[in-house]
Structures are given as C-alpha cells and as structure tokens.
Amino acid sequence: MIAHSFTGEEFGPAQNLHGATYTVDVDFSTPSLVEKSNWVVDIGEASMMLSDILQKYNFKNLNNLFPDDNTTTEFMCKAIHQDLASRLRNKCFKGGLSVKLWESHKAWASYSNSVE
C-alpha cells in the first residue's frame, strides 16, 4: 500500500495525492536448472529478498522517496527490478527477471530485463 501523486496534465485527477495497493509477481528464468538442486532460483531466499525490498515502499508516500520522478506503476516495476537484480547478482543468479505490479485485475504493468 503506497501513496503518491503525479506531475503533468496527462495524469488528470491522479495529479492529486492518492493511494494504491499493488500485488507483485516476479518471474525468474534461466536456460538451465542449477545442478543438484534442480531449481532456477532458491525461491525461499528470493521471496525474502523481495519482501525486504517491498518494505521500503509499504505505507510510504513515494513522492518523498522519489521526489524528482513520477512513480508510475511502470517506474516502480523498474525500481523493484533493479534492486532485486542487484541482490540476485550477489547470489550468482544469471537469467531473466520480470517484475509485474497489479493495480487491479484489469490494470498492471511489468518490467523485464536480464540479470548478468
């Protein structure tokens, strides 16, 4: 659950402070499984990483965290992706990473890139 507002007439009433509750999906992909464990990533560890990252935003006004940016759903997907990718690199994960934020069952965005 976050609060934010946008700058720019194209955002209409969303220029006013408003809240959003996101649901987050993360996809991990690799061309092959890790030997012996037969997994793409340790999902328990990845889940803890994601929870830690999301805590930075929970019940926060994103305008205070990113004062120079419009914190659109797309922007937040990229921000979460970059933070998670950095942590995964430290665990030697190499592969595809996609972060999807759902605002509702009919409104969502995602950001995908590789982790090298």
Buried (B, 14 or more C-beta within 10 A) or exposed (E): EBBBBBEEEEEEEBBEEEEBEBEBEBEBEBEEEEEEEEEBBBEEEBEEBBEEBBEEBEEBBBBEBBEEBBBBBBBBBBBBBBBBBEBBEEEEBEBBBBBBBBEEEEEBBBBBEEBE
